[in-house]
Amino acid sequence: MSQAKVDRYKEEKANRKEIMKKEKRNRIIGKICGWAILVALVGWAGVSAVNGYINSRPIETIYANLDSLNDYMTSLSAEE
């Protein structure tokens, strides 16, 4: 081995604990981010499915007889 390789190996060996901690932390952060993205996508798909179902249902129409109200409004207009 050349002296540069030996020096690099000694430096890596001296910092191995810190390097391993950093790699482990990066793996954990990657897993957390991956799960967060997965949960967001599944939630978005669920909300979209529910909204699609709600929008596809027929609209309930309510009819009311407003003749008395119209007669009352016309009587108010006639008095003025």
mmCIF file of the N, C-alpha and C atoms, coordinates in Angstrom:
data_MODEL
# 
_entry.id   MODEL 
# 
loop_
_atom_site.group_PDB 
_atom_site.id 
_atom_site.type_symbol 
_atom_site.label_atom_id 
_atom_site.label_alt_id 
_atom_site.label_comp_id 
_atom_site.label_asym_id 
_atom_site.label_entity_id 
_atom_site.label_seq_id 
_atom_site.pdbx_PDB_ins_code 
_atom_site.Cartn_x 
_atom_site.Cartn_y 
_atom_site.Cartn_z 
_atom_site.occupancy 
_atom_site.B_iso_or_equiv 
_atom_site.pdbx_formal_charge 
_atom_site.auth_seq_id 
_atom_site.auth_comp_id 
_atom_site.auth_asym_id 
_atom_site.auth_atom_id 
_atom_site.pdbx_PDB_model_num 
ATOM 1   N N  . MET A 1 1  ? 0.842   -1.186 0.000  1.00 0.00 ? 1  MET A N  1 
ATOM 2   C CA . MET A 1 1  ? 0.000   0.000  0.000  1.00 0.00 ? 1  MET A CA 1 
ATOM 3   C C  . MET A 1 1  ? 0.884   1.246  0.000  1.00 0.00 ? 1  MET A C  1 
ATOM 4   N N  . SER A 1 2  ? 0.355   2.232  -0.674 1.00 0.00 ? 2  SER A N  1 
ATOM 5   C CA . SER A 1 2  ? 1.096   3.482  -0.655 1.00 0.00 ? 2  SER A CA 1 
ATOM 6   C C  . SER A 1 2  ? 0.826   4.216  0.660  1.00 0.00 ? 2  SER A C  1 
ATOM 7   N N  . GLN A 1 3  ? 1.631   5.177  0.932  1.00 0.00 ? 3  GLN A N  1 
ATOM 8   C CA . GLN A 1 3  ? 1.509   5.906  2.197  1.00 0.00 ? 3  GLN A CA 1 
ATOM 9   C C  . GLN A 1 3  ? 0.179   6.662  2.263  1.00 0.00 ? 3  GLN A C  1 
ATOM 10  N N  . ALA A 1 4  ? -0.292  7.160  1.134  1.00 0.00 ? 4  ALA A N  1 
ATOM 11  C CA . ALA A 1 4  ? -1.571  7.883  1.115  1.00 0.00 ? 4  ALA A CA 1 
ATOM 12  C C  . ALA A 1 4  ? -2.706  6.952  1.490  1.00 0.00 ? 4  ALA A C  1 
ATOM 13  N N  . LYS A 1 5  ? -2.695  5.724  0.974  1.00 0.00 ? 5  LYS A N  1 
ATOM 14  C CA . LYS A 1 5  ? -3.727  4.750  1.304  1.00 0.00 ? 5  LYS A CA 1 
ATOM 15  C C  . LYS A 1 5  ? -3.670  4.387  2.785  1.00 0.00 ? 5  LYS A C  1 
ATOM 16  N N  . VAL A 1 6  ? -2.490  4.228  3.303  1.00 0.00 ? 6  VAL A N  1 
ATOM 17  C CA . VAL A 1 6  ? -2.326  3.885  4.709  1.00 0.00 ? 6  VAL A CA 1 
ATOM 18  C C  . VAL A 1 6  ? -2.863  5.012  5.583  1.00 0.00 ? 6  VAL A C  1 
ATOM 19  N N  . ASP A 1 7  ? -2.538  6.243  5.229  1.00 0.00 ? 7  ASP A N  1 
ATOM 20  C CA . ASP A 1 7  ? -3.020  7.392  6.006  1.00 0.00 ? 7  ASP A CA 1 
ATOM 21  C C  . ASP A 1 7  ? -4.545  7.485  5.957  1.00 0.00 ? 7  ASP A C  1 
ATOM 22  N N  . ARG A 1 8  ? -5.123  7.271  4.749  1.00 0.00 ? 8  ARG A N  1 
ATOM 23  C CA . ARG A 1 8  ? -6.571  7.310  4.594  1.00 0.00 ? 8  ARG A CA 1 
ATOM 24  C C  . ARG A 1 8  ? -7.232  6.208  5.439  1.00 0.00 ? 8  ARG A C  1 
ATOM 25  N N  . TYR A 1 9  ? -6.661  5.029  5.437  1.00 0.00 ? 9  TYR A N  1 
ATOM 26  C CA . TYR A 1 9  ? -7.196  3.913  6.202  1.00 0.00 ? 9  TYR A CA 1 
ATOM 27  C C  . TYR A 1 9  ? -7.140  4.205  7.698  1.00 0.00 ? 9  TYR A C  1 
ATOM 28  N N  . LYS A 1 10 ? -6.043  4.765  8.168  1.00 0.00 ? 10 LYS A N  1 
ATOM 29  C CA . LYS A 1 10 ? -5.911  5.092  9.590  1.00 0.00 ? 10 LYS A CA 1 
ATOM 30  C C  . LYS A 1 10 ? -6.916  6.171  10.001 1.00 0.00 ? 10 LYS A C  1 
ATOM 31  N N  . GLU A 1 11 ? -7.112  7.167  9.125  1.00 0.00 ? 11 GLU A N  1 
ATOM 32  C CA . GLU A 1 11 ? -8.075  8.224  9.420  1.00 0.00 ? 11 GLU A CA 1 
ATOM 33  C C  . GLU A 1 11 ? -9.493  7.654  9.460  1.00 0.00 ? 11 GLU A C  1 
ATOM 34  N N  . GLU A 1 12 ? -9.811  6.777  8.511  1.00 0.00 ? 12 GLU A N  1 
ATOM 35  C CA . GLU A 1 12 ? -11.138 6.161  8.480  1.00 0.00 ? 12 GLU A CA 1 
ATOM 36  C C  . GLU A 1 12 ? -11.348 5.282  9.713  1.00 0.00 ? 12 GLU A C  1 
ATOM 37  N N  . LYS A 1 13 ? -10.318 4.555  10.102 1.00 0.00 ? 13 LYS A N  1 
ATOM 38  C CA . LYS A 1 13 ? -10.422 3.694  11.271 1.00 0.00 ? 13 LYS A CA 1 
ATOM 39  C C  . LYS A 1 13 ? -10.602 4.524  12.537 1.00 0.00 ? 13 LYS A C  1 
ATOM 40  N N  . ALA A 1 14 ? -9.940  5.657  12.618 1.00 0.00 ? 14 ALA A N  1 
ATOM 41  C CA . ALA A 1 14 ? -10.040 6.522  13.794 1.00 0.00 ? 14 ALA A CA 1 
ATOM 42  C C  . ALA A 1 14 ? -11.440 7.140  13.887 1.00 0.00 ? 14 ALA A C  1 
ATOM 43  N N  . ASN A 1 15 ? -12.070 7.424  12.754 1.00 0.00 ? 15 ASN A N  1 
ATOM 44  C CA . ASN A 1 15 ? -13.384 8.079  12.726 1.00 0.00 ? 15 ASN A CA 1 
ATOM 45  C C  . ASN A 1 15 ? -14.514 7.097  12.430 1.00 0.00 ? 15 ASN A C  1 
ATOM 46  N N  . ARG A 1 16 ? -14.267 5.813  12.567 1.00 0.00 ? 16 ARG A N  1 
ATOM 47  C CA . ARG A 1 16 ? -15.257 4.807  12.179 1.00 0.00 ? 16 ARG A CA 1 
ATOM 48  C C  . ARG A 1 16 ? -16.556 4.943  12.965 1.00 0.00 ? 16 ARG A C  1 
ATOM 49  N N  . LYS A 1 17 ? -16.500 5.222  14.268 1.00 0.00 ? 17 LYS A N  1 
ATOM 50  C CA . LYS A 1 17 ? -17.710 5.350  15.077 1.00 0.00 ? 17 LYS A CA 1 
ATOM 51  C C  . LYS A 1 17 ? -18.578 6.506  14.582 1.00 0.00 ? 17 LYS A C  1 
ATOM 52  N N  . GLU A 1 18 ? -17.955 7.641  14.325 1.00 0.00 ? 18 GLU A N  1 
ATOM 53  C CA . GLU A 1 18 ? -18.707 8.794  13.840 1.00 0.00 ? 18 GLU A CA 1 
ATOM 54  C C  . GLU A 1 18 ? -19.298 8.519  12.466 1.00 0.00 ? 18 GLU A C  1 
ATOM 55  N N  . ILE A 1 19 ? -18.528 7.858  11.610 1.00 0.00 ? 19 ILE A N  1 
ATOM 56  C CA . ILE A 1 19 ? -19.012 7.535  10.273 1.00 0.00 ? 19 ILE A CA 1 
ATOM 57  C C  . ILE A 1 19 ? -20.206 6.586  10.360 1.00 0.00 ? 19 ILE A C  1 
ATOM 58  N N  . MET A 1 20 ? -20.114 5.576  11.231 1.00 0.00 ? 20 MET A N  1 
ATOM 59  C CA . MET A 1 20 ? -21.208 4.620  11.388 1.00 0.00 ? 20 MET A CA 1 
ATOM 60  C C  . MET A 1 20 ? -22.459 5.305  11.952 1.00 0.00 ? 20 MET A C  1 
ATOM 61  N N  . LYS A 1 21 ? -22.274 6.223  12.915 1.00 0.00 ? 21 LYS A N  1 
ATOM 62  C CA . LYS A 1 21 ? -23.407 6.961  13.465 1.00 0.00 ? 21 LYS A CA 1 
ATOM 63  C C  . LYS A 1 21 ? -24.093 7.782  12.374 1.00 0.00 ? 21 LYS A C  1 
ATOM 64  N N  . LYS A 1 22 ? -23.288 8.460  11.548 1.00 0.00 ? 22 LYS A N  1 
ATOM 65  C CA . LYS A 1 22 ? -23.834 9.295  10.484 1.00 0.00 ? 22 LYS A CA 1 
ATOM 66  C C  . LYS A 1 22 ? -24.600 8.447  9.473  1.00 0.00 ? 22 LYS A C  1 
ATOM 67  N N  . GLU A 1 23 ? -24.050 7.287  9.085  1.00 0.00 ? 23 GLU A N  1 
ATOM 68  C CA . GLU A 1 23 ? -24.735 6.409  8.138  1.00 0.00 ? 23 GLU A CA 1 
ATOM 69  C C  . GLU A 1 23 ? -26.045 5.875  8.723  1.00 0.00 ? 23 GLU A C  1 
ATOM 70  N N  . LYS A 1 24 ? -26.021 5.495  10.002 1.00 0.00 ? 24 LYS A N  1 
ATOM 71  C CA . LYS A 1 24 ? -27.220 4.986  10.650 1.00 0.00 ? 24 LYS A CA 1 
ATOM 72  C C  . LYS A 1 24 ? -28.293 6.084  10.725 1.00 0.00 ? 24 LYS A C  1 
ATOM 73  N N  . ARG A 1 25 ? -27.876 7.301  11.092 1.00 0.00 ? 25 ARG A N  1 
ATOM 74  C CA . ARG A 1 25 ? -28.809 8.423  11.159 1.00 0.00 ? 25 ARG A CA 1 
ATOM 75  C C  . ARG A 1 25 ? -29.419 8.709  9.792  1.00 0.00 ? 25 ARG A C  1 
ATOM 76  N N  . ASN A 1 26 ? -28.593 8.663  8.735  1.00 0.00 ? 26 ASN A N  1 
ATOM 77  C CA . ASN A 1 26 ? -29.111 8.913  7.392  1.00 0.00 ? 26 ASN A CA 1 
ATOM 78  C C  . ASN A 1 26 ? -30.098 7.831  6.963  1.00 0.00 ? 26 ASN A C  1 
ATOM 79  N N  . ARG A 1 27 ? -29.844 6.565  7.329  1.00 0.00 ? 27 ARG A N  1 
ATOM 80  C CA . ARG A 1 27 ? -30.776 5.484  6.999  1.00 0.00 ? 27 ARG A CA 1 
ATOM 81  C C  . ARG A 1 27 ? -32.105 5.686  7.717  1.00 0.00 ? 27 ARG A C  1 
ATOM 82  N N  . ILE A 1 28 ? -32.048 6.061  9.002  1.00 0.00 ? 28 ILE A N  1 
ATOM 83  C CA . ILE A 1 28 ? -33.275 6.275  9.771  1.00 0.00 ? 28 ILE A CA 1 
ATOM 84  C C  . ILE A 1 28 ? -34.068 7.442  9.203  1.00 0.00 ? 28 ILE A C  1 
ATOM 85  N N  . ILE A 1 29 ? -33.389 8.527  8.883  1.00 0.00 ? 29 ILE A N  1 
ATOM 86  C CA . ILE A 1 29 ? -34.069 9.694  8.299  1.00 0.00 ? 29 ILE A CA 1 
ATOM 87  C C  . ILE A 1 29 ? -34.695 9.318  6.953  1.00 0.00 ? 29 ILE A C  1 
ATOM 88  N N  . GLY A 1 30 ? -33.990 8.532  6.157  1.00 0.00 ? 30 GLY A N  1 
ATOM 89  C CA . GLY A 1 30 ? -34.539 8.088  4.870  1.00 0.00 ? 30 GLY A CA 1 
ATOM 90  C C  . GLY A 1 30 ? -35.786 7.242  5.047  1.00 0.00 ? 30 GLY A C  1 
ATOM 91  N N  . LYS A 1 31 ? -35.762 6.335  6.029  1.00 0.00 ? 31 LYS A N  1 
ATOM 92  C CA . LYS A 1 31 ? -36.938 5.500  6.274  1.00 0.00 ? 31 LYS A CA 1 
ATOM 93  C C  . LYS A 1 31 ? -38.118 6.345  6.743  1.00 0.00 ? 31 LYS A C  1 
ATOM 94  N N  . ILE A 1 32 ? -37.859 7.290  7.649  1.00 0.00 ? 32 ILE A N  1 
ATOM 95  C CA . ILE A 1 32 ? -38.937 8.143  8.154  1.00 0.00 ? 32 ILE A CA 1 
ATOM 96  C C  . ILE A 1 32 ? -39.541 8.967  7.022  1.00 0.00 ? 32 ILE A C  1 
ATOM 97  N N  . CYS A 1 33 ? -38.701 9.540  6.186  1.00 0.00 ? 33 CYS A N  1 
ATOM 98  C CA . CYS A 1 33 ? -39.204 10.338 5.057  1.00 0.00 ? 33 CYS A CA 1 
ATOM 99  C C  . CYS A 1 33 ? -39.995 9.461  4.081  1.00 0.00 ? 33 CYS A C  1 
ATOM 100 N N  . GLY A 1 34 ? -39.505 8.278  3.826  1.00 0.00 ? 34 GLY A N  1 
ATOM 101 C CA . GLY A 1 34 ? -40.211 7.363  2.922  1.00 0.00 ? 34 GLY A CA 1 
ATOM 102 C C  . GLY A 1 34 ? -41.588 7.002  3.450  1.00 0.00 ? 34 GLY A C  1 
ATOM 103 N N  . TRP A 1 35 ? -41.661 6.681  4.754  1.00 0.00 ? 35 TRP A N  1 
ATOM 104 C CA . TRP A 1 35 ? -42.963 6.354  5.342  1.00 0.00 ? 35 TRP A CA 1 
ATOM 105 C C  . TRP A 1 35 ? -43.890 7.561  5.335  1.00 0.00 ? 35 TRP A C  1 
ATOM 106 N N  . ALA A 1 36 ? -43.354 8.750  5.599  1.00 0.00 ? 36 ALA A N  1 
ATOM 107 C CA . ALA A 1 36 ? -44.185 9.957  5.592  1.00 0.00 ? 36 ALA A CA 1 
ATOM 108 C C  . ALA A 1 36 ? -44.763 10.210 4.209  1.00 0.00 ? 36 ALA A C  1 
ATOM 109 N N  . ILE A 1 37 ? -43.945 10.029 3.181  1.00 0.00 ? 37 ILE A N  1 
ATOM 110 C CA . ILE A 1 37 ? -44.428 10.213 1.806  1.00 0.00 ? 37 ILE A CA 1 
ATOM 111 C C  . ILE A 1 37 ? -45.481 9.169  1.477  1.00 0.00 ? 37 ILE A C  1 
ATOM 112 N N  . LEU A 1 38 ? -45.258 7.921  1.891  1.00 0.00 ? 38 LEU A N  1 
ATOM 113 C CA . LEU A 1 38 ? -46.216 6.855  1.634  1.00 0.00 ? 38 LEU A CA 1 
ATOM 114 C C  . LEU A 1 38 ? -47.552 7.144  2.322  1.00 0.00 ? 38 LEU A C  1 
ATOM 115 N N  . VAL A 1 39 ? -47.504 7.583  3.578  1.00 0.00 ? 39 VAL A N  1 
ATOM 116 C CA . VAL A 1 39 ? -48.736 7.904  4.310  1.00 0.00 ? 39 VAL A CA 1 
ATOM 117 C C  . VAL A 1 39 ? -49.464 9.062  3.635  1.00 0.00 ? 39 VAL A C  1 
ATOM 118 N N  . ALA A 1 40 ? -48.726 10.070 3.185  1.00 0.00 ? 40 ALA A N  1 
ATOM 119 C CA . ALA A 1 40 ? -49.344 11.215 2.511  1.00 0.00 ? 40 ALA A CA 1 
ATOM 120 C C  . ALA A 1 40 ? -50.022 10.774 1.216  1.00 0.00 ? 40 ALA A C  1 
ATOM 121 N N  . LEU A 1 41 ? -49.372 9.923  0.435  1.00 0.00 ? 41 LEU A N  1 
ATOM 122 C CA . LEU A 1 41 ? -49.964 9.457  -0.821 1.00 0.00 ? 41 LEU A CA 1 
ATOM 123 C C  . LEU A 1 41 ? -51.212 8.615  -0.579 1.00 0.00 ? 41 LEU A C  1 
ATOM 124 N N  . VAL A 1 42 ? -51.152 7.728  0.402  1.00 0.00 ? 42 VAL A N  1 
ATOM 125 C CA . VAL A 1 42 ? -52.322 6.894  0.705  1.00 0.00 ? 42 VAL A CA 1 
ATOM 126 C C  . VAL A 1 42 ? -53.468 7.762  1.223  1.00 0.00 ? 42 VAL A C  1 
ATOM 127 N N  . GLY A 1 43 ? -53.162 8.733  2.079  1.00 0.00 ? 43 GLY A N  1 
ATOM 128 C CA . GLY A 1 43 ? -54.193 9.646  2.574  1.00 0.00 ? 43 GLY A CA 1 
ATOM 129 C C  . GLY A 1 43 ? -54.813 10.457 1.462  1.00 0.00 ? 43 GLY A C  1 
ATOM 130 N N  . TRP A 1 44 ? -53.989 10.959 0.561  1.00 0.00 ? 44 TRP A N  1 
ATOM 131 C CA . TRP A 1 44 ? -54.490 11.740 -0.572 1.00 0.00 ? 44 TRP A CA 1 
ATOM 132 C C  . TRP A 1 44 ? -55.388 10.879 -1.451 1.00 0.00 ? 44 TRP A C  1 
ATOM 133 N N  . ALA A 1 45 ? -54.976 9.634  -1.699 1.00 0.00 ? 45 ALA A N  1 
ATOM 134 C CA . ALA A 1 45 ? -55.796 8.737  -2.515 1.00 0.00 ? 45 ALA A CA 1 
ATOM 135 C C  . ALA A 1 45 ? -57.121 8.446  -1.815 1.00 0.00 ? 45 ALA A C  1 
ATOM 136 N N  . GLY A 1 46 ? -57.098 8.272  -0.509 1.00 0.00 ? 46 GLY A N  1 
ATOM 137 C CA . GLY A 1 46 ? -58.336 8.023  0.234  1.00 0.00 ? 46 GLY A CA 1 
ATOM 138 C C  . GLY A 1 46 ? -59.283 9.200  0.190  1.00 0.00 ? 46 GLY A C  1 
ATOM 139 N N  . VAL A 1 47 ? -58.754 10.383 0.387  1.00 0.00 ? 47 VAL A N  1 
ATOM 140 C CA . VAL A 1 47 ? -59.592 11.590 0.336  1.00 0.00 ? 47 VAL A CA 1 
ATOM 141 C C  . VAL A 1 47 ? -60.171 11.764 -1.064 1.00 0.00 ? 47 VAL A C  1 
ATOM 142 N N  . SER A 1 48 ? -59.377 11.524 -2.090 1.00 0.00 ? 48 SER A N  1 
ATOM 143 C CA . SER A 1 48 ? -59.865 11.642 -3.461 1.00 0.00 ? 48 SER A CA 1 
ATOM 144 C C  . SER A 1 48 ? -60.973 10.627 -3.735 1.00 0.00 ? 48 SER A C  1 
ATOM 145 N N  . ALA A 1 49 ? -60.808 9.411  -3.233 1.00 0.00 ? 49 ALA A N  1 
ATOM 146 C CA . ALA A 1 49 ? -61.826 8.381  -3.440 1.00 0.00 ? 49 ALA A CA 1 
ATOM 147 C C  . ALA A 1 49 ? -63.130 8.756  -2.745 1.00 0.00 ? 49 ALA A C  1 
ATOM 148 N N  . VAL A 1 50 ? -63.043 9.257  -1.525 1.00 0.00 ? 50 VAL A N  1 
ATOM 149 C CA . VAL A 1 50 ? -64.254 9.649  -0.796 1.00 0.00 ? 50 VAL A CA 1 
ATOM 150 C C  . VAL A 1 50 ? -64.932 10.816 -1.496 1.00 0.00 ? 50 VAL A C  1 
ATOM 151 N N  . ASN A 1 51 ? -64.167 11.801 -1.927 1.00 0.00 ? 51 ASN A N  1 
ATOM 152 C CA . ASN A 1 51 ? -64.757 12.940 -2.644 1.00 0.00 ? 51 ASN A CA 1 
ATOM 153 C C  . ASN A 1 51 ? -65.394 12.502 -3.950 1.00 0.00 ? 51 ASN A C  1 
ATOM 154 N N  . GLY A 1 52 ? -64.770 11.583 -4.657 1.00 0.00 ? 52 GLY A N  1 
ATOM 155 C CA . GLY A 1 52 ? -65.357 11.068 -5.892 1.00 0.00 ? 52 GLY A CA 1 
ATOM 156 C C  . GLY A 1 52 ? -66.658 10.345 -5.638 1.00 0.00 ? 52 GLY A C  1 
ATOM 157 N N  . TYR A 1 53 ? -66.713 9.575  -4.557 1.00 0.00 ? 53 TYR A N  1 
ATOM 158 C CA . TYR A 1 53 ? -67.941 8.872  -4.208 1.00 0.00 ? 53 TYR A CA 1 
ATOM 159 C C  . TYR A 1 53 ? -69.041 9.861  -3.844 1.00 0.00 ? 53 TYR A C  1 
ATOM 160 N N  . ILE A 1 54 ? -68.698 10.858 -3.040 1.00 0.00 ? 54 ILE A N  1 
ATOM 161 C CA . ILE A 1 54 ? -69.702 11.847 -2.617 1.00 0.00 ? 54 ILE A CA 1 
ATOM 162 C C  . ILE A 1 54 ? -70.214 12.632 -3.816 1.00 0.00 ? 54 ILE A C  1 
ATOM 163 N N  . ASN A 1 55 ? -69.339 12.998 -4.739 1.00 0.00 ? 55 ASN A N  1 
ATOM 164 C CA . ASN A 1 55 ? -69.749 13.769 -5.907 1.00 0.00 ? 55 ASN A CA 1 
ATOM 165 C C  . ASN A 1 55 ? -70.541 12.941 -6.904 1.00 0.00 ? 55 ASN A C  1 
ATOM 166 N N  . SER A 1 56 ? -70.396 11.625 -6.891 1.00 0.00 ? 56 SER A N  1 
ATOM 167 C CA . SER A 1 56 ? -71.110 10.796 -7.861 1.00 0.00 ? 56 SER A CA 1 
ATOM 168 C C  . SER A 1 56 ? -72.527 10.466 -7.410 1.00 0.00 ? 56 SER A C  1 
ATOM 169 N N  . ARG A 1 57 ? -72.853 10.700 -6.150 1.00 0.00 ? 57 ARG A N  1 
ATOM 170 C CA . ARG A 1 57 ? -74.208 10.423 -5.669 1.00 0.00 ? 57 ARG A CA 1 
ATOM 171 C C  . ARG A 1 57 ? -75.182 11.436 -6.253 1.00 0.00 ? 57 ARG A C  1 
ATOM 172 N N  . PRO A 1 58 ? -76.437 11.035 -6.472 1.00 0.00 ? 58 PRO A N  1 
ATOM 173 C CA . PRO A 1 58 ? -77.412 11.990 -7.006 1.00 0.00 ? 58 PRO A CA 1 
ATOM 174 C C  . PRO A 1 58 ? -77.720 13.085 -5.984 1.00 0.00 ? 58 PRO A C  1 
ATOM 175 N N  . ILE A 1 59 ? -78.025 14.245 -6.503 1.00 0.00 ? 59 ILE A N  1 
ATOM 176 C CA . ILE A 1 59 ? -78.325 15.392 -5.645 1.00 0.00 ? 59 ILE A CA 1 
ATOM 177 C C  . ILE A 1 59 ? -79.761 15.271 -5.143 1.00 0.00 ? 59 ILE A C  1 
ATOM 178 N N  . GLU A 1 60 ? -79.938 15.454 -3.847 1.00 0.00 ? 60 GLU A N  1 
ATOM 179 C CA . GLU A 1 60 ? -81.272 15.382 -3.263 1.00 0.00 ? 60 GLU A CA 1 
ATOM 180 C C  . GLU A 1 60 ? -81.956 16.732 -3.450 1.00 0.00 ? 60 GLU A C  1 
ATOM 181 N N  . THR A 1 61 ? -83.116 16.721 -4.107 1.00 0.00 ? 61 THR A N  1 
ATOM 182 C CA . THR A 1 61 ? -83.845 17.951 -4.389 1.00 0.00 ? 61 THR A CA 1 
ATOM 183 C C  . THR A 1 61 ? -85.030 18.053 -3.444 1.00 0.00 ? 61 THR A C  1 
ATOM 184 N N  . ILE A 1 62 ? -85.203 19.220 -2.877 1.00 0.00 ? 62 ILE A N  1 
ATOM 185 C CA . ILE A 1 62 ? -86.320 19.465 -1.965 1.00 0.00 ? 62 ILE A CA 1 
ATOM 186 C C  . ILE A 1 62 ? -87.216 20.521 -2.607 1.00 0.00 ? 62 ILE A C  1 
ATOM 187 N N  . TYR A 1 63 ? -88.492 20.209 -2.697 1.00 0.00 ? 63 TYR A N  1 
ATOM 188 C CA . TYR A 1 63 ? -89.457 21.134 -3.274 1.00 0.00 ? 63 TYR A CA 1 
ATOM 189 C C  . TYR A 1 63 ? -90.301 21.731 -2.148 1.00 0.00 ? 63 TYR A C  1 
ATOM 190 N N  . ALA A 1 64 ? -90.605 23.008 -2.275 1.00 0.00 ? 64 ALA A N  1 
ATOM 191 C CA . ALA A 1 64 ? -91.437 23.678 -1.278 1.00 0.00 ? 64 ALA A CA 1 
ATOM 192 C C  . ALA A 1 64 ? -92.456 24.555 -2.004 1.00 0.00 ? 64 ALA A C  1 
ATOM 193 N N  . ASN A 1 65 ? -93.625 24.654 -1.441 1.00 0.00 ? 65 ASN A N  1 
ATOM 194 C CA . ASN A 1 65 ? -94.671 25.498 -2.005 1.00 0.00 ? 65 ASN A CA 1 
ATOM 195 C C  . ASN A 1 65 ? -94.476 26.910 -1.453 1.00 0.00 ? 65 ASN A C  1 
ATOM 196 N N  . LEU A 1 66 ? -94.127 27.837 -2.320 1.00 0.00 ? 66 LEU A N  1 
ATOM 197 C CA . LEU A 1 66 ? -93.837 29.210 -1.915 1.00 0.00 ? 66 LEU A CA 1 
ATOM 198 C C  . LEU A 1 66 ? -94.942 30.182 -2.330 1.00 0.00 ? 66 LEU A C  1 
ATOM 199 N N  . ASP A 1 67 ? -96.126 29.674 -2.637 1.00 0.00 ? 67 ASP A N  1 
ATOM 200 C CA . ASP A 1 67 ? -97.219 30.555 -3.079 1.00 0.00 ? 67 ASP A CA 1 
ATOM 201 C C  . ASP A 1 67 ? -97.593 31.561 -1.994 1.00 0.00 ? 67 ASP A C  1 
ATOM 202 N N  . SER A 1 68 ? -97.689 31.113 -0.736 1.00 0.00 ? 68 SER A N  1 
ATOM 203 C CA . SER A 1 68 ? -98.069 32.041 0.332  1.00 0.00 ? 68 SER A CA 1 
ATOM 204 C C  . SER A 1 68 ? -97.025 33.141 0.503  1.00 0.00 ? 68 SER A C  1 
ATOM 205 N N  . LEU A 1 69 ? -95.766 32.788 0.389  1.00 0.00 ? 69 LEU A N  1 
ATOM 206 C CA . LEU A 1 69 ? -94.704 33.783 0.529  1.00 0.00 ? 69 LEU A CA 1 
ATOM 207 C C  . LEU A 1 69 ? -94.764 34.778 -0.625 1.00 0.00 ? 69 LEU A C  1 
ATOM 208 N N  . ASN A 1 70 ? -95.000 34.303 -1.817 1.00 0.00 ? 70 ASN A N  1 
ATOM 209 C CA . ASN A 1 70 ? -95.111 35.202 -2.973 1.00 0.00 ? 70 ASN A CA 1 
ATOM 210 C C  . ASN A 1 70 ? -96.320 36.134 -2.829 1.00 0.00 ? 70 ASN A C  1 
ATOM 211 N N  . ASP A 1 71 ? -97.447 35.609 -2.345 1.00 0.00 ? 71 ASP A N  1 
ATOM 212 C CA . ASP A 1 71 ? -98.632 36.454 -2.133 1.00 0.00 ? 71 ASP A CA 1 
ATOM 213 C C  . ASP A 1 71 ? -98.343 37.526 -1.090 1.00 0.00 ? 71 ASP A C  1 
ATOM 214 N N  . TYR A 1 72 ? -97.649 37.155 -0.020 1.00 0.00 ? 72 TYR A N  1 
ATOM 215 C CA . TYR A 1 72 ? -97.297 38.114 1.029  1.00 0.00 ? 72 TYR A CA 1 
ATOM 216 C C  . TYR A 1 72 ? -96.385 39.205 0.476  1.00 0.00 ? 72 TYR A C  1 
ATOM 217 N N  . MET A 1 73 ? -95.404 38.810 -0.326 1.00 0.00 ? 73 MET A N  1 
ATOM 218 C CA . MET A 1 73 ? -94.462 39.807 -0.897 1.00 0.00 ? 73 MET A CA 1 
ATOM 219 C C  . MET A 1 73 ? -95.199 40.741 -1.849 1.00 0.00 ? 73 MET A C  1 
ATOM 220 N N  . THR A 1 74 ? -96.133 40.234 -2.627 1.00 0.00 ? 74 THR A N  1 
ATOM 221 C CA . THR A 1 74 ? -96.873 41.110 -3.553 1.00 0.00 ? 74 THR A CA 1 
ATOM 222 C C  . THR A 1 74 ? -97.798 42.046 -2.786 1.00 0.00 ? 74 THR A C  1 
ATOM 223 N N  . SER A 1 75 ? -98.345 41.572 -1.656 1.00 0.00 ? 75 SER A N  1 
ATOM 224 C CA . SER A 1 75 ? -99.231 42.452 -0.855 1.00 0.00 ? 75 SER A CA 1 
ATOM 225 C C  . SER A 1 75 ? -98.396 43.574 -0.228 1.00 0.00 ? 75 SER A C  1 
ATOM 226 N N  . LEU A 1 76 ? -97.148 43.305 0.132  1.00 0.00 ? 76 LEU A N  1 
ATOM 227 C CA . LEU A 1 76 ? -96.298 44.355 0.680  1.00 0.00 ? 76 LEU A CA 1 
ATOM 228 C C  . LEU A 1 76 ? -95.971 45.380 -0.390 1.00 0.00 ? 76 LEU A C  1 
ATOM 229 N N  . SER A 1 77 ? -95.721 44.928 -1.601 1.00 0.00 ? 77 SER A N  1 
ATOM 230 C CA . SER A 1 77 ? -95.401 45.846 -2.690 1.00 0.00 ? 77 SER A CA 1 
ATOM 231 C C  . SER A 1 77 ? -96.620 46.688 -3.061 1.00 0.00 ? 77 SER A C  1 
ATOM 232 N N  . ALA A 1 78 ? -97.805 46.127 -2.953 1.00 0.00 ? 78 ALA A N  1 
ATOM 233 C CA . ALA A 1 78 ? -99.026 46.846 -3.323 1.00 0.00 ? 78 ALA A CA 1 
ATOM 234 C C  . ALA A 1 78 ? -99.331 47.949 -2.321 1.00 0.00 ? 78 ALA A C  1 
ATOM 235 N N  . GLU A 1 79 ? -99.006 47.763 -1.055 1.00 0.00 ? 79 GLU A N  1 
ATOM 236 C CA . GLU A 1 79 ? -99.317 48.751 -0.033 1.00 0.00 ? 79 GLU A CA 1 
ATOM 237 C C  . GLU A 1 79 ? -98.436 49.996 -0.151 1.00 0.00 ? 79 GLU A C  1 
ATOM 238 N N  . GLU A 1 80 ? -97.260 49.864 -0.693 1.00 0.00 ? 80 GLU A N  1 
ATOM 239 C CA . GLU A 1 80 ? -96.361 51.028 -0.783 1.00 0.00 ? 80 GLU A CA 1 
ATOM 240 C C  . GLU A 1 80 ? -96.729 51.936 -1.854 1.00 0.00 ? 80 GLU A C  1 
# 
